[in-house]
Amino acid sequence: MNRDNSSTLDTEELALQVYQRQEHGISRKDISENALKVLYRLNKAGFDAYLVGGGVRDLLLDKQPKDFDIATNATPEEIKHLFRNCRLIGRRFRLAHILFGRDVIEVATFRGHHADGTPNLSDKKQVAAQNQEGMLLRDNVYGTIEEDAERRDFTINALYYSIKDFTVSDFVNGVEDLDNRIIRLIGDPETRYREDPVRMLRAIRFAAKLDMGIEEKTAAPIVKLSTLLQDIPAARLFEESLKLLQSGNGLATYKLLREYNLFQQLFPLLSEHFTEDQNSQTEQMIEHILSATDKRLAEDKRVNPAFMFAAMLWYPMVTRAEEIAFASGLSYYDAFMVASNDILDEQVKTIAIPRRFTTTVRDIWQQQMRFSRRTGKRAFKMMEHPKFRAAFDFLEMRGQFEGDDIAELAHWWDQFQRGDRNQRNKMVLQINEGDKSGSNRRRRRPQRRKKPQAKSS
């Protein structure tokens, strides 16, 4: 079936396309053993069950999926009855999680349409509910596989793989969009975004992750509707922010988010420091930390969200500290501490960064104030701090943006760490002597002696 790539997907015009085993590249050996167990048991119990969503998409793109999700006509309660290792989660979307140690297979019942879908009759409270903006508050309306396909967000995520006959079922021309590398929403874009504004973030994430273009009508409402993200719980946006910025395509994702006015909703504090040429210190730091994060992930190295947030919010925090010091007369150190709390308190209103991360952010920031204090035993005590390494890496990074003084300080600490005990003692001794000579230079000059007065005769 041919259609213009700029057209809105009209599900009434589409027909089911079934791709046989020889027409696609999916093999059971590429599917996790635990996902296969769940599929086989559901089938054996008489239920329809399919591998669906990103797992099928990635397998068709010759990528290794991170997760394997399953869709079935079994209700959550029927799934729980089949699997002792099952727990039911969610109120807005009722889901079953089948637990195999740390591996979790998510199983969802086919979704139906709001108007005529059939809710789970064993729980009359499980029906669709929306707020005045059209956002879905509860959505446990069950239906058929065809309805489920139409209810999914993007065409490339609405593909179903069956282990009964090894076919891929496509109700929305998802395979064609996959071949043409297009992100396209199913249904009317504005309506779908209003149902769940996070879909706007997902469109950006998939476009960056899969190196695909966003179909014109799918992209068109995003800027206008971007402020709907302000209605999303901050805890959910924290999880989404990690998927966006710490999945290996953070820099490309950030640039797309800015283009569509979405990053500004997630980080309003940062948007105050944005410039037309995108070259402020804040913008340089954001691009640097996201590029470095992408590189670490490509090398299979660990990344800490706290370090990313500390870097992104650093210059807004420093600016706030300077403003507080000027306006209140506080010392810069005290103003710095107040600003640290203020900036984090404001940011968590939008993205609920957990306390374990905000504590680390504060530690990294506060250590920056202490790196210049190297006399006596201070340098040795600094290295005993549990967040010293992260704080030093941060100092070294600042050296790329803040001039020679910070770069030289970072170099001193790099040499200090590498040295043995004797070398470290010598380095501190030089600092002590330099401090003493500076103190001598600053001593008050002695007063000149007054000339003795002539004695009167």
N, C-alpha and C positions, 0 to 999 in steps of 0.2 A: 504494500500500500504506500503510495507516494503522497507527500504533503509538503507544503511550504514550511521551511524551518522557522519562519517568524510567526507562524500562526499559533493561536492558543489551542491547547489540546482539547478537543471535543470528544469525550468518551463515548457519546452516542454514535459517532461515526466509525468507531474502531471495532474490529472483530478479533477474536482470539486467534493468536498465531502460536502454533506448537512446533518447537524445534526438536527434532529427533536427535538421538545420541550422536550420530555421525555429522550433525550440523552444528555442534558446539563442542567446546574443548573441556567441559567439566568432567572430572573423573572422581569416583568415590575415594580414591587414594589421597586426594587433595582436601578432603573434608575430615574434620576432626572425628576421632573414634567415638567421643562422647556424643557429638551431634548425631552421628549415625545410630547410636544406641537409642536415642530419644525418638528419632524418626521411625525406626523399625518397631519399637514398642507401641507407638501410637497407631501405626498401620496394623499391627497384629491385633490390637484391641478394636479394630473396625473403624478407626477415625482416618480422615484425610489429613496428611501432614506434609509440609513442603519446607525445604530450605528457601529462605526469602531474603530480600533486601540487599544490604551491602556485601554479604557473603557471596551471593550469586553474581552480583556486579563485579566484584574483584576477581572471582574465578574466571569470568568471561574476559577480563582484561589481563589474564595471566599474572595476577597479583595474589599474594598470600593473605587471606582475610585475617583480621585480628579477632573477629567474633563471628559466631555462627548462630543466626536467629532462625526460629522456626515459627510457621503459621499453621494453624489447625482449626478444624471445626469442633474440636473438643472444648468445652467450657473450662475455666480455671479450676472449678471444683472437680471436674472429671479428670483433669490432668493431675491434680493433687492426689486423687484416689489411685492413679496408676503408678505414681512415683513417691516412694517414701522420702526420698532426698529432695522433695519439692517444697518451696515456700512461695506463698502468694504475696505480691507486693503491689503498691500503688493504689491510689484512690481515683485519680483522674483517668489513668489507664490501668486496668486490672491485668497484671501479668503474672506468669508463673516462671520462677527461676529454678532450674534443675541443677543441683549442686554436685559436682564431682571434685571434691577437694577444693582447690582454688579456681578450678575451671567452672564457669557458669554458662549454661545454655538457656537462653531466654526463649520462652514459648508464649505466643500471643494467640488469642482466639480471633478468627476472622471478624473484622469490623464491618458493621452495616451502616446504612445512611441514617441520619438523625431523624428524618421525618417518618420513615416507615420501617426502620430497623427493629429487630426484636430483642429487647433486653433480656438478660438472664432472669428467667421467671422465678428462680429460687431466691432472688434478692431484688425486690421491687424498687429499691433505691438506686440500683445500677442503671441509670438512664443518662442521656446526654443533657447537659446544662451549659448555657452560655451567659456571659455578662452582656452589658449594653453595647460594648465595643465589638461583640461578635466572637470574643475569645472563649474557647471551650474550657469549662471548669471541671466537668465530669463527662466521660465519653466511654461508657461501657455498653455500647449498642452493638450487638453481634449480628452477623449476616453471612453472606456467601463469599466464596473466593473471588467472584467477579466484583462484588461490592468492596471487598477488602482491597483489591487492586486499585479501584477508583479512589479509595480513601487514603492511599499512601501519598507521600509528598511529591516525589519526583519520579518521572517515568523510569529512570535507570535503576530505581530502587524497588520497582514493582514487578520483579521477575521471580518466578517460582520454579524451583527444581524438585522433581519427584524421584525418589529412589525406587518407586514401583516400576516405572518404565524408563527411567533415566532421561526424561524429557524436560525441556524448559518451556513453561507456559508464559506467554506475553500478551496481556490484555490491553496495553496502552502504548504499543510501539516503542517500548523501552530499548529493545535490541537495536533498532534503527537509530535512536538518539545516542546510544552508546557508540555505535559505529561512526556517527557524525560528530561525536564529542560535544554534545549539547546537554546543558542542565535545563530541564523544562519541568515546571510545576504541572501537576494534574489538576484540571479544573480551573476556575477563575482565580487568578493570582491574588487579587486584593482580598477576596473572601477567604482564601486559604491562609494568607498572612494574618488576617484578623483573627482567625480561629486559633492560630499559634504563631505569634511573632518570631519565635525562635527559628522558624522556617527560613527567615531572611538570613540568619547567621549560617544555617545549614547550606543554603544556596552558595554563599561565599566560600564556605569551607570545602565543599565538594569541587567547586570551580578551581580553587587553588591546589587542592590535593591531587585532583585528577588531570589538571592542566586542560580544563574544558572551558568553553564559553557559556555564558548565561543567555538563554534565549531572550529575545527583545522584550516580549510582553511579560515574561517572568521577572525581568529586571526592572521594568518601568515603574511599578509602585513603590519600590523599596525606599528611596529617599523620602518620599512623602510619608510613608508609614513607619519610618525608622524610630520615631519617638515612642511607638507602642512598646518598645523594649523596656521602657521605664515602668511598665506594669508587670513585668516578669519578676518573680521572687529572686532576691539577690543571691540566694544559695544556688539556684539553678544556673544563674549566669556565671557563677564561679566555675562550675563544672564545664560549661560551654566555653569559657575563656581558655581553659587548659586545652580543650580539644582544638580550639582555633590557633593558639599561639605556641603550644608545646607538642605538636604532632609531627614536626619535621618540615612544615611549610609555613612557618610563622611569619616570615618577612613578606612573602607573596600574599598571605592572608591579610596581614595588616594593611597593605597598600590597597587591596580591594575593599576592606572594611571602611577605610577612610574615604574612598571614592564614593561609597554609598551612604555616608553619614552614619554608619553603624558603630565604628570605633569610638566616635564622639559620645555615643550614648553609654557605652561601657565604661569609658574613662573620661568623664567630663572635666576632671582636674587637668588632664593632659591636653585636652582640646584648647584650653585657655592659653597654652604655650605654642600652639601651631601657627605657622607663618605661611605666606603665599609661596615662598620658594622652598618650603619644607626643609629649612636648614638651621633651625634654632638648635641650641644645645640639647634640649629635650628631644627633638626629632632625630638628631644625630644619635643620641643614646638609645632611643627606641630601635632604630634600624640596626645599630651595632649589636645590641643584646639579642635581638631576634635572629640576626644572621649567625651569631655565635651559638645560639641554642640549636638552630637548624643543623649546624656543623657537628655539634656534639651528638645529636640524635643520629645523624648519618653515620657516626663512628661508634654507635651503640654505647655511648657514655651516658651516665645518669645526669639528669637536670633537676634542679630544685626550683619550684615555683617562687619561693621566697626571694631568691637571687634576682629573678626576672622582675618581680614587682619592686624590689629595692632599686634596681637600675632605672626602671621606667618612671618611678615617682621621685627620684633623687632631686632633680633640678626644681620641680615644683615645690619640694620641701625646703630646699635651700633658699629659694625666693621668698617663701613664706617666713622663714626664720629671719631673713634680713628685714622684712616688713615689720615683723613683731618687735625686733630689736630697736628699729628706728622709731616706731610709734610708742613703745612702752618704756624705753630706757633700760630694759633688761640687758644683762650681759649677753653676748652672742651665744655663749654656751647654753644659758638658760633659755634663750629664745629658740635655739636649735631643738632643745628637748620638747618645748611646747609645740613647735611646728611639727615635729615627728608624730606626736599624738594626734594633732589636728588633721594632718593629711591622711593618715591611716583611718581615722574615724570617719572622715568624709568618703573615702574610697569604698569602705565596706558597706556603705549604704547602697551602693550600686552593685558591687561584686563582693559577696560575703566571703572574703579571704579568711580562712580559719585562723584561730588564735595561734596555733603552732607555727604558722607562717608569718603572721604579723610580728610575733615575738622575735623571730629570726631577722626580719627586716629591721626592726629597731636595733638589734644587736649589731648588725652590719653597719648601720648608719652611725651609731654612737662610737663605734671603734674608729671611725674616720677622724673623729675629734681627738683621739688619743695617740694616733700614729706619730705626731710631731713631738710627743713627750717621751724622749728616749734617755734622759739622764738617770743616773743612779741605777736602780734595779728595775726601772719601769719597762725597759725594752724586754727584759727577760720575763717579767710578769705578763706582758702583752701576749707573748707567744703561748702562755698557758691557757689563754681564754679559749673555750670550746669552739667559738666561731671565728678564731683568728684566721684560719686559711681562707674562709669565704670573705672575710673583711679585707684581707690582703689582696685577693683577686679583684675585689671591688676597687681598692685603691689603685692597683695597677691599671685597671680599665679607665679610671678617672684621669690617669696620666695622659691618656690619648686625647682628652678633650679640654683639660684645664691648665695647660702650660707646663713650663720646665720645672717649677718648684714641686708640683705634685709628682711629676715623672721622676725627678731626682730622689724624692722621698721614697717612692715605690722601689727605685733601684737600690737604695740603702737597705731597705727591709728585705729585699731579695738576697742581697749579699749577706746580710745578718743571718738569715735562715740557713744559708748554705755553709756558713763558717763553722769551725769547731769552737770549743769553749774559749780557747786562747784568742782566736780571731775575734770572737764576739766581744770579749773583754776589751781588746784594743780599740774596736770600733766605738764602744760606749765611752772609753777613756777619752778618745778624740772629741766626742760630743761634749763630755764634761769639761775638757780643757777649753773648747771653743766657747762654751757657755760662760766659763769663768773669765776668759779674756774679754768677752762681750760685756760682762758685768763691770770689769775694771774700766773699760772705755766709757761706760755710762756713769761712773762715780762722779760725784760733785767735785769740781775743782776747788782746791783750798783757797780761802779768802786771803786777799793781799793784806799784809800788815800795814796798819796805819802809821804814817810818819809821826814821830813824837813831837808834841807841841813845844815850842820854845818856852823856856822858863821866864817868867816875868821877873824883872829886876826890882 
